[in-house]
Amino acid sequence: MARGTIRYWAAARAAAGTSEEPFDAGTLGEALDDVRSRRGPEFSRVLSHSSFLVDGLRTRVEATLQDDAVIEVLPPFAGG
C-alpha cells in the first residue's frame, strides 16, 4: 500500500470539487476506484475520458504505486 497525492486538472478539478487530495492504494486503479466511490456520476464520467500521469509518466491503471507518488488526472481539453 502506498500513500501519495492525486492532483486534478481542469474539468476533473471541477467535478472533484478540489484541486488535490491524498490517496492510500496499491495501484492506480485502486486509487481511482476509491475517489470514484466518494464522488458523483459527473466525476466518474470525467475520469472515464481522462489520462493519468504518475510522477510525470503516462501510466496504466494496473501500475503499482510507490510512496509519495503524485497522480495527475488530465481530462481532455481544447486549446493550444
Backbone hydrogen bonds, N-H to C=O, Kabsch-Sander energy under -0.5 kcal/mol:
donor,donor_aa,acceptor,acceptor_aa,energy
2,A,25,A,-2.3
4,G,23,F,-1.7
5,T,69,A,-2.3
6,I,21,E,-3.4
7,R,71,I,-3.5
8,Y,19,S,-2.8
9,W,73,V,-1.6
12,A,9,W,-1.9
14,A,10,A,-1.9
15,A,11,A,-2.5
16,A,12,A,-2.2
17,G,13,R,-1.9
18,T,13,R,-0.9
21,E,6,I,-2.0
23,F,4,G,-1.9
25,A,2,A,-1.9
28,L,63,A,-2.0
29,G,61,V,-3.0
31,A,27,T,-2.1
32,L,28,L,-2.5
33,D,29,G,-2.6
34,D,30,E,-2.1
35,V,31,A,-2.0
36,R,32,L,-2.6
37,S,33,D,-1.9
38,R,34,D,-0.6
38,R,35,V,-0.8
39,R,36,R,-1.0
44,S,40,G,-1.6
45,R,41,P,-2.3
46,V,42,E,-2.3
47,L,43,F,-2.6
48,S,44,S,-1.9
49,H,45,R,-0.6
49,H,46,V,-1.2
50,S,47,L,-1.4
51,S,74,L,-2.6
53,L,72,E,-2.2
54,V,57,L,-2.7
55,D,53,L,-0.5
55,D,70,V,-2.8
57,L,54,V,-1.5
59,T,52,F,-2.3
63,A,60,R,-1.8
65,L,26,G,-2.6
68,D,3,R,-3.5
69,A,3,R,-0.5
69,A,66,Q,-1.6
71,I,5,T,-3.0
71,I,69,A,-0.5
72,E,53,L,-2.9
73,V,7,R,-2.9
74,L,51,S,-2.9
74,L,72,E,-0.7
